[in-house]
Amino acid sequence: MLKRSAPWLVLLASAVLEAVWATALGLSDGFSKPLPTLVFLITATLSMLGLGMAIRSIPLGTAYAIWVGIGAALTVGWAMATGVEPFSVLKLLFIAGIVGCAAGLKALPTEKKQPASAPSEPAGR
């Protein structure tokens, strides 16, 4: 069970790192501030590595949608919590929708369908 959950945990951690790098990018002032720029570079690299690892087991479209959705929701949530963006009930509702859609994608089966096997050749050829 843990082995099947590991790619999803890596994807979740990678999405959290996406929110961190997006926030650091905003704080870097066009890469002119060293600390936020360094945080951006490290977390963006780790986030991409995590996404790359997750797509070994999770279909790319599903993984990417969840990665972007969770990362965006966390980024907006953090911006509202810290006062960078104004709080809005509608924003909160839409963020909940993003998270709900990501959870829905997680709930879908991820098994790849086996391609139909080619008909075997007649004996004697």
Secondary structure, 3 states (H helix, E strand, C coil): CHHHHHHHHHHHHHHHHHHHHHHHHHHCCCCCCHHHHHHHHHHHHHHHHHHHHHCCCCCHHHHHHHHHHHHHHHHHHHHHHCCCCCCCHHHHHHHHHHHHHHHHHHHCCCCCCCCCCCCCCCCCC
